[in-house]
């Protein structure tokens, strides 16, 4: 069993490293081929880095976007290390450093003069890279770290926290560049968010109903795999074989489906499991570990 756990962890780490590499390539492609040439500003720390680069572009000391992405993320790495987790932080650092390197290595190339096309295609590439990174359990830095930290304390969604920061970026973009480009940037941020939502499903809550003849084994295995409360309904009966059953109810995140499936295979492979979307959760819900 320990050997299996080591293999799984090794596979997960490889997936995370691959996701960090793919994210870095995606954001470099989005920025250097679409957003930077089109005067489009990204969301979060990347957008802030672009603003600093624009403001200092005609000054004696030009602070480039790749440099500022690393500099602005540095204090957030410390926050993530202390509040979220060391493993999470190391892969976040990897994704940020790789993205900065690729942004520096790949030359800016203006593929189209149309700022709307630049906003849309840049958002699609960046959204795919970010969504896949988040889906594989790593952060792309910036507001992800702030959002996860505040969500643990306040319960506010990452999206709600991002909105306020992005509004400030758009206002600054309007004054510094032009208001039409601020509008195009808003379009890009919106599309980027929708693409991320399509790919990243960790924030989705799922209600799980389990009908089993081995409730003790199932409960033990699930709680070993994940920190989830379980409600037990005794004295149920299967209509087909008239066997006594127990119904278990719990709520998990989409991110934990693999853990649930693994727990069920080990505890009761013949159990009936129904999983549906939970529209709203009222009460304490423990966030899955990063």
Secondary structure as UniProt FT lines:
FT   HELIX           2..30
FT   HELIX           31..35
FT   HELIX           36..38
FT   HELIX           44..55
FT   TURN            56..58
FT   HELIX           65..83
FT   HELIX           86..105
FT   HELIX           115..135
FT   TURN            136..137
FT   HELIX           143..154
FT   HELIX           158..176
FT   HELIX           179..199
FT   TURN            202..203
FT   STRAND          205..212
FT   HELIX           215..225
FT   STRAND          231..237
FT   TURN            239..241
FT   STRAND          244..253
FT   HELIX           254..256
FT   HELIX           257..267
FT   TURN            269..270
FT   STRAND          272..277
//
